[in-house]
């Protein structure tokens, strides 16, 4: 973060590129960058985040949205005024490493 508390470009890029199969790691990383720490609240697998109107926090949300798979898996809701809810998977994410189709009749 810079001296005024704004996330640096490399920190935002790290968010964009974070492995989506590590949703808790990314959530913990964001918590270290969030300008108003009380506005990023995680309890178990649920997160409530409020940007507080801080453009640095808005930049973090934008970078998070660009991490499309993380956003797809974890975004729950958002509403006006910079309020977001996320639900991290309760079970580990196991993405298939082989995308071969299942032959018909076999499951």
N, CA, C and O of each residue as an XYZ file, in Angstrom:
428
protein
N       0.847     -1.184      0.000
C       0.000      0.000      0.000
C       0.882      1.233      0.000
O       1.989      1.223      0.539
N       0.378      2.296     -0.611
C       1.174      3.518     -0.625
C       1.018      4.251      0.716
O       0.300      3.787      1.601
N       1.670      5.355      0.850
C       1.657      6.058      2.141
C       0.294      6.626      2.519
O       0.059      6.952      3.682
N      -0.613      6.747      1.536
C      -1.956      7.246      1.817
C      -2.964      6.118      2.033
O      -4.147      6.375      2.254
N      -2.498      4.868      1.968
C      -3.375      3.734      2.225
C      -4.043      3.144      0.998
O      -4.921      2.291      1.125
N      -3.641      3.586     -0.197
C      -4.211      3.038     -1.424
C      -3.424      1.796     -1.848
O      -2.203      1.756     -1.697
N      -4.114      0.789     -2.374
C      -3.388     -0.398     -2.841
C      -2.532     -0.060     -4.054
O      -2.923      0.726     -4.916
N      -1.359     -0.672     -4.096
C      -0.433     -0.486     -5.218
C      -0.905     -1.341     -6.400
O      -1.668     -2.291     -6.227
N      -0.443     -0.990     -7.591
C      -0.818     -1.733     -8.795
C      -0.451     -3.213     -8.690
O      -1.224     -4.069     -9.120
N       0.727     -3.526     -8.120
C       1.128     -4.929     -8.020
C       0.232     -5.696     -7.037
O       0.016     -6.894     -7.220
N      -0.286     -5.038     -6.014
C      -1.208     -5.694     -5.081
C      -2.548     -5.990     -5.756
O      -3.138     -7.050     -5.547
N      -3.016     -5.046     -6.563
C      -4.263     -5.266     -7.298
C      -4.086     -6.373     -8.333
O      -4.990     -7.185     -8.533
N      -2.931     -6.412     -8.989
C      -2.664     -7.472     -9.955
C      -2.615     -8.831     -9.257
O      -3.086     -9.832     -9.798
N      -2.057     -8.858     -8.082
C      -2.006    -10.117     -7.314
C      -3.419    -10.625     -7.026
O      -3.671    -11.828     -7.095
N      -4.334     -9.720     -6.707
C      -5.735    -10.095     -6.479
C      -6.343    -10.656     -7.761
O      -7.008    -11.691     -7.733
N      -6.120     -9.985     -8.872
C      -6.664    -10.431    -10.163
C      -6.183    -11.828    -10.533
O      -6.925    -12.612    -11.125
N      -4.934    -12.136    -10.179
C      -4.314    -13.386    -10.602
C      -4.321    -14.469     -9.532
O      -3.832    -15.571     -9.780
N      -4.858    -14.189     -8.362
C      -4.841    -15.163     -7.268
C      -5.538    -16.448     -7.706
O      -6.559    -16.399     -8.392
N      -4.996    -17.585     -7.314
C      -5.589    -18.875     -7.649
C      -6.963    -18.986     -6.997
O      -7.086    -18.967     -5.772
N      -7.976    -19.099     -7.817
C      -9.356    -19.133     -7.327
C      -9.632    -20.347     -6.451
O     -10.619    -20.368     -5.716
N      -8.764    -21.363     -6.521
C      -8.947    -22.545     -5.679
C      -8.465    -22.301     -4.255
O      -8.526    -23.200     -3.417
N      -7.989    -21.100     -3.979
C      -7.553    -20.701     -2.634
C      -8.370    -19.483     -2.185
O      -7.810    -18.409     -1.969
N      -9.697    -19.648     -2.044
C     -10.535    -18.495     -1.725
C     -10.254    -17.903     -0.352
O     -10.362    -16.691     -0.170
N      -9.895    -18.740      0.620
C      -9.619    -18.228      1.960
C      -8.325    -17.428      1.988
O      -8.231    -16.413      2.678
N      -7.332    -17.884      1.239
C      -6.067    -17.146      1.167
C      -6.262    -15.755      0.589
O      -5.698    -14.782      1.088
N      -7.067    -15.663     -0.469
C      -7.322    -14.357     -1.068
C      -8.107    -13.466     -0.110
O      -7.813    -12.277      0.011
N      -9.087    -14.022      0.561
C      -9.860    -13.233      1.526
C      -8.958    -12.699      2.639
O      -9.097    -11.550      3.059
N      -8.038    -13.534      3.112
C      -7.110    -13.094      4.161
C      -6.173    -12.007      3.640
O      -5.859    -11.059      4.359
N      -5.725    -12.144      2.391
C      -4.853    -11.132      1.792
C      -5.580     -9.797      1.679
O      -5.026     -8.753      2.024
N      -6.809     -9.830      1.200
C      -7.583     -8.600      1.062
C      -7.786     -7.932      2.414
O      -7.746     -6.706      2.512
N      -8.001     -8.715      3.439
C      -8.189     -8.155      4.776
C      -6.984     -7.310      5.200
O      -7.137     -6.345      5.948
N      -5.788     -7.670      4.725
C      -4.588     -6.892      5.084
C      -4.523     -5.572      4.326
O      -3.828     -4.649      4.749
N      -5.243     -5.474      3.207
C      -5.210     -4.264      2.383
C      -6.385     -3.329      2.629
O      -6.307     -2.140      2.320
N      -7.469     -3.854      3.180
C      -8.719     -3.097      3.312
C      -8.488     -1.881      4.198
O      -8.000     -2.011      5.321
N      -8.835     -0.710      3.700
C      -8.508      0.536      4.408
C      -9.214      0.657      5.750
O      -8.589      1.046      6.736
N     -10.485      0.336      5.811
C     -11.204      0.334      7.085
C     -11.338     -1.117      7.527
O     -12.287     -1.789      7.124
N     -10.417     -1.619      8.341
C     -10.423     -3.046      8.683
C     -11.741     -3.539      9.278
O     -12.114     -4.695      9.073
N     -12.442     -2.690     10.003
C     -13.719     -3.104     10.588
C     -14.804     -3.281      9.531
O     -15.860     -3.849      9.811
N     -14.548     -2.798      8.317
C     -15.531     -2.907      7.241
C     -15.312     -4.146      6.380
O     -16.030     -4.349      5.400
N     -14.336     -4.971      6.729
C     -14.120     -6.284      6.093
C     -14.221     -7.287      7.223
O     -13.262     -7.513      7.963
N     -15.380     -7.878      7.346
C     -15.637     -8.768      8.485
C     -15.870    -10.188      7.989
O     -16.797    -10.455      7.224
N     -15.013    -11.087      8.440
C     -15.171    -12.494      8.077
C     -15.500    -13.298      9.311
O     -14.830    -13.204     10.339
N     -16.549    -14.094      9.187
C     -16.922    -15.021     10.242
C     -17.120    -16.381      9.581
O     -18.091    -16.603      8.859
N     -16.192    -17.274      9.839
C     -16.241    -18.577      9.187
C     -16.074    -18.425      7.695
O     -15.066    -17.895      7.227
N     -17.057    -18.887      6.946
C     -16.973    -18.794      5.483
C     -17.759    -17.612      4.920
O     -17.905    -17.490      3.704
N     -18.260    -16.752      5.783
C     -19.035    -15.593      5.321
C     -18.249    -14.300      5.538
O     -17.589    -14.107      6.559
N     -18.346    -13.426      4.541
C     -17.674    -12.123      4.608
C     -18.688    -11.036      4.320
O     -19.480    -11.139      3.383
N     -18.657     -9.993      5.137
C     -19.386     -8.761      4.838
C     -18.341     -7.685      4.624
O     -17.476     -7.463      5.472
N     -18.427     -7.021      3.488
C     -17.459     -5.987      3.147
C     -18.192     -4.705      2.778
O     -19.186     -4.721      2.052
N     -17.682     -3.608      3.291
C     -18.240     -2.285      3.005
C     -17.067     -1.397      2.601
O     -16.085     -1.281      3.335
N     -17.174     -0.777      1.442
C     -16.057      0.036      0.964
C     -15.910      1.335      1.746
O     -14.833      1.931      1.758
N     -16.977      1.776      2.396
C     -16.914      3.032      3.138
C     -16.691      4.231      2.232
O     -16.319      5.307      2.699
N     -16.920      4.045      0.926
C     -16.710      5.134     -0.016
C     -15.253      5.373     -0.355
O     -14.938      6.282     -1.124
N     -14.354      4.569      0.210
C     -12.922      4.749     -0.010
C     -12.558      4.193     -1.376
O     -12.789      3.014     -1.642
N     -11.992      5.021     -2.249
C     -11.696      4.584     -3.605
C     -10.672      3.458     -3.647
O     -10.674      2.661     -4.585
N      -9.806      3.377     -2.658
C      -8.857      2.260     -2.591
C      -9.573      0.937     -2.399
O      -9.205     -0.067     -3.007
N     -10.604      0.932     -1.548
C     -11.396     -0.285     -1.354
C     -12.198     -0.615     -2.608
O     -12.381     -1.786     -2.939
N     -12.679      0.417     -3.307
C     -13.388      0.199     -4.561
C     -12.450     -0.433     -5.593
O     -12.872     -1.284     -6.376
N     -11.204     -0.024     -5.596
C     -10.216     -0.618     -6.507
C      -9.994     -2.091     -6.194
O      -9.821     -2.905     -7.101
N      -9.998     -2.429     -4.923
C      -9.850     -3.832     -4.521
C     -11.035     -4.644     -5.023
O     -10.857     -5.746     -5.542
N     -12.246     -4.108     -4.873
C     -13.444     -4.807     -5.358
C     -13.371     -4.994     -6.870
O     -13.702     -6.069     -7.372
N     -12.946     -3.973     -7.600
C     -12.821     -4.078     -9.054
C     -11.823     -5.171     -9.437
O     -12.078     -5.953    -10.352
N     -10.691     -5.224     -8.740
C      -9.696     -6.267     -9.011
C     -10.276     -7.639     -8.681
O     -10.031     -8.606     -9.403
N     -11.026     -7.727     -7.618
C     -11.650     -8.985     -7.220
C     -12.653     -9.445     -8.270
O     -12.725    -10.636     -8.574
N     -13.420     -8.528     -8.823
C     -14.369     -8.871     -9.880
C     -13.647     -9.396    -11.120
O     -14.192    -10.218    -11.856
N     -12.437     -8.928    -11.350
C     -11.663     -9.379    -12.506
C     -11.061    -10.765    -12.288
O     -10.614    -11.407    -13.239
N     -11.048    -11.225    -11.039
C     -10.682    -12.615    -10.759
C     -11.984    -13.405    -10.907
O     -12.634    -13.762     -9.924
N     -12.337    -13.663    -12.153
C     -13.683    -14.118    -12.490
C     -14.112    -15.402    -11.786
O     -15.255    -15.507    -11.340
N     -13.221    -16.371    -11.680
C     -13.612    -17.627    -11.037
C     -13.839    -17.425     -9.539
O     -14.779    -17.984     -8.975
N     -12.982    -16.627     -8.891
C     -13.190    -16.358     -7.464
C     -14.537    -15.677     -7.276
O     -15.314    -16.054     -6.398
N     -14.810    -14.674     -8.103
C     -16.062    -13.933     -8.006
C     -17.247    -14.875     -8.236
O     -18.238    -14.814     -7.508
N     -17.149    -15.730     -9.231
C     -18.214    -16.680     -9.535
C     -18.495    -17.599     -8.350
O     -19.653    -17.861     -8.025
N     -17.450    -18.081     -7.715
C     -17.614    -19.012     -6.597
C     -18.037    -18.323     -5.304
O     -18.785    -18.913     -4.524
N     -17.590    -17.110     -5.052
C     -17.700    -16.527     -3.712
C     -18.650    -15.340     -3.581
O     -19.151    -15.086     -2.486
N     -18.913    -14.611     -4.656
C     -19.810    -13.458     -4.542
C     -21.209    -13.945     -4.214
O     -21.718    -14.873     -4.842
N     -21.822    -13.316     -3.232
C     -23.183    -13.692     -2.843
C     -24.169    -12.583     -3.186
O     -25.197    -12.834     -3.814
N     -23.857    -11.353     -2.773
C     -24.745    -10.241     -3.093
C     -23.997     -8.918     -2.956
O     -22.938     -8.831     -2.334
N     -24.585     -7.908     -3.554
C     -24.068     -6.552     -3.390
C     -25.240     -5.601     -3.499
O     -26.268     -5.910     -4.102
N     -25.061     -4.434     -2.900
C     -26.112     -3.426     -2.984
C     -25.470     -2.041     -2.992
O     -24.292     -1.872     -2.677
N     -26.272     -1.081     -3.356
C     -25.811      0.304     -3.438
C     -25.038      0.716     -2.211
O     -25.285      0.251     -1.098
N     -24.104      1.595     -2.445
C     -23.339      2.143     -1.333
C     -22.101      1.344     -0.984
O     -21.477      1.589      0.048
N     -21.734      0.386     -1.833
C     -20.498     -0.351     -1.595
C     -20.599     -1.453     -0.563
O     -19.658     -1.677      0.199
N     -21.725     -2.143     -0.528
C     -21.934     -3.247      0.416
C     -21.882     -4.567     -0.344
O     -22.582     -4.742     -1.342
N     -21.053     -5.497      0.127
C     -20.862     -6.775     -0.539
C     -20.929     -7.900      0.474
O     -20.524     -7.751      1.627
N     -21.449     -9.028      0.017
C     -21.436    -10.250      0.822
C     -20.812    -11.352     -0.021
O     -21.115    -11.509     -1.204
N     -19.939    -12.103      0.620
C     -19.293    -13.233     -0.022
C     -19.486    -14.458      0.854
O     -19.538    -14.358      2.080
N     -19.591    -15.604      0.219
C     -19.637    -16.881      0.934
C     -18.569    -17.765      0.328
O     -18.657    -18.180     -0.827
N     -17.558    -18.045      1.133
C     -16.476    -18.908      0.686
C     -16.952    -20.354      0.761
O     -17.743    -20.695      1.640
N     -16.487    -21.205     -0.140
C     -16.911    -22.597     -0.103
C     -16.553    -23.246      1.230
O     -15.458    -23.051      1.758
N     -17.487    -24.015      1.758
C     -17.228    -24.712      3.016
C     -16.308    -25.903      2.804
O     -15.600    -26.321      3.720
N     -16.320    -26.444      1.600
C     -15.466    -27.577      1.243
C     -14.384    -27.084      0.290
O     -14.589    -26.102     -0.422
N     -13.236    -27.755      0.270
C     -12.197    -27.356     -0.688
C     -12.706    -27.437     -2.118
O     -13.534    -28.284     -2.450
N     -12.206    -26.557     -2.947
C     -12.567    -26.566     -4.361
C     -11.620    -27.525     -5.071
O     -10.403    -27.340     -5.060
N     -12.191    -28.538     -5.681
C     -11.403    -29.494     -6.453
C     -11.805    -29.366     -7.905
O     -12.781    -29.975     -8.345
N     -11.064    -28.587     -8.637
C     -11.355    -28.427    -10.059
C     -10.850    -29.646    -10.802
O      -9.761    -30.143    -10.515
N     -11.625    -30.128    -11.746
C     -11.149    -31.276    -12.514
C      -9.898    -30.920    -13.301
O      -9.812    -29.849    -13.901
N      -8.932    -31.828    -13.291
C      -7.705    -31.576    -14.033
C      -7.792    -32.169    -15.425
O      -6.987    -31.831    -16.293
N      -8.759    -33.051    -15.650
C      -8.934    -33.682    -16.954
C     -10.363    -33.428    -17.395
O     -11.302    -33.816    -16.701
N     -10.537    -32.795    -18.516
C     -11.880    -32.422    -18.943
C     -12.453    -33.360    -19.999
O     -13.291    -32.950    -20.802
N     -12.007    -34.622    -20.003
C     -12.546    -35.587    -20.959
C     -14.017    -35.831    -20.651
O     -14.389    -35.977    -19.486
N     -14.849    -35.875    -21.672
C     -16.270    -36.148    -21.430
C     -16.463    -37.583    -20.931
O     -15.694    -38.481    -21.274
N     -17.495    -37.777    -20.123
C     -17.838    -39.099    -19.629
C     -18.577    -39.829    -20.748
O     -19.569    -39.318    -21.267
N     -18.104    -41.021    -21.126
C     -18.802    -41.761    -22.176
C     -20.244    -42.044    -21.750
O     -20.511    -42.287    -20.573
N     -21.164    -42.014    -22.701
C     -22.558    -42.263    -22.366
C     -22.716    -43.639    -21.742
O     -22.066    -44.598    -22.157
N     -23.577    -43.727    -20.749
C     -23.812    -44.975    -20.043
C     -22.896    -45.157    -18.856
O     -23.117    -46.065    -18.055
N     -21.865    -44.321    -18.708
C     -20.939    -44.412    -17.568
C     -21.077    -43.154    -16.730
O     -21.073    -42.042    -17.258
N     -21.197    -43.332    -15.448
C     -21.258    -42.173    -14.550
C     -20.538    -42.464    -13.280
O     -20.478    -41.611    -12.395
